[in-house]
Amino acid sequence: MDKKETRLRRARKTRARIAALDMVRLTIHRTNQHIYAQVIDATGGRVLASASTLEAELRNDVKNGGNTAAAALVGKRIAEKAKAAGVEQVAFDRSGFKYHGRVKALADAARENGLVF
């Protein structure tokens, strides 16, 4: 197994557990240059809120979209959008990525701005 297959295997296991809980999930994806976050409803069929370093508002604030400062801004933005959509509690789906660095910065910022997970 290569690195990507291993990550996707971990992601499948996590998503299966979240599906059993029947909760709204905050899912993230990271690349070398950007980080993306989405709040997806419990059925998995509808995106309730999304934020990324590609958004015009955030691109003005960050010089590099691939660092922890940018991830913290995305975490803050996704929390604001989720609360505006009426979502307070989510399950954190880290898509198989380690809870470290940018993933941790995004999660901490989302928690500080009102999301519960």
C-alpha positions in Angstrom: 0.0 0.0 0.0 1.2 3.5 -0.7 0.7 6.6 1.3 -2.5 7.7 -0.4 -4.2 4.3 -0.2 -3.4 4.1 3.5 -4.9 7.5 4.1 -8.0 6.7 2.1 -8.4 3.4 4.1 -8.3 5.4 7.4 -10.8 7.9 5.9 -13.3 5.1 5.0 -13.1 3.7 8.6 -13.7 7.2 10.1 -16.6 7.9 7.8 -18.2 4.6 8.6 -18.1 5.5 12.3 -19.5 8.9 11.7 -22.3 7.5 9.5 -23.3 5.2 12.4 -23.6 8.3 14.6 -25.8 10.0 12.1 -24.2 13.4 12.6 -23.4 16.4 10.6 -19.7 16.2 9.7 -16.9 18.7 9.3 -14.6 17.3 6.6 -11.3 18.7 5.5 -8.9 18.1 2.7 -5.4 19.5 2.4 -3.0 19.9 -0.4 0.5 21.4 -0.4 -0.8 24.8 -1.4 -4.4 24.9 0.0 -6.7 23.6 2.7 -10.5 23.1 2.3 -13.3 22.5 4.8 -16.9 21.5 4.3 -19.8 20.9 6.6 -21.9 18.1 5.2 -25.3 17.0 6.4 -26.0 13.7 8.1 -27.1 11.9 4.9 -24.0 13.0 3.1 -25.9 14.4 0.2 -25.7 18.2 0.9 -23.0 20.6 1.7 -24.2 23.1 4.3 -21.1 25.3 4.4 -17.7 25.4 2.9 -14.5 27.4 3.2 -11.0 27.3 1.7 -7.9 29.3 1.1 -9.1 29.8 -2.4 -11.9 32.1 -1.3 -11.4 35.8 -2.4 -11.8 37.0 1.2 -9.2 34.7 2.6 -6.8 35.1 -0.3 -6.4 38.7 0.6 -5.5 37.9 4.2 -3.0 35.0 3.6 0.1 35.1 1.6 0.6 31.3 1.5 -2.5 29.0 1.7 -0.4 26.0 2.8 0.5 27.0 6.4 -1.0 26.8 9.8 -2.0 30.5 9.9 -4.1 30.0 6.7 -5.6 26.8 8.2 -6.6 28.7 11.3 -8.4 31.4 9.2 -10.3 28.6 7.3 -11.3 27.1 10.6 -12.6 30.4 11.8 -14.5 31.0 8.6 -16.1 27.5 8.5 -17.3 27.9 12.1 -18.9 31.2 11.2 -20.6 29.8 8.1 -21.8 26.6 9.9 -23.3 28.7 12.7 -25.0 30.8 10.1 -26.5 27.6 8.6 -27.7 26.6 12.1 -25.1 23.9 12.8 -23.6 23.9 16.3 -22.4 20.3 16.7 -20.4 18.3 14.1 -18.3 15.2 13.9 -14.7 15.9 12.7 -13.7 14.0 9.6 -10.0 14.6 9.0 -10.1 12.4 5.8 -7.3 10.2 7.1 -4.8 13.0 7.6 -2.9 13.1 10.9 -4.3 15.4 13.6 -1.2 17.6 13.5 -0.1 20.8 12.0 -2.6 22.4 9.6 -5.4 19.9 10.5 -5.0 20.6 14.2 -4.9 24.4 13.6 -8.1 24.3 11.6 -9.8 22.2 14.2 -8.7 24.4 17.1 -9.8 27.5 15.3 -13.2 26.0 14.6 -13.7 25.0 18.2 -12.6 28.5 19.4 -15.3 30.1 17.2 -18.2 28.0 18.4 -18.3 24.6 16.7 -18.6 21.6 19.1 -16.8 18.3 18.3 
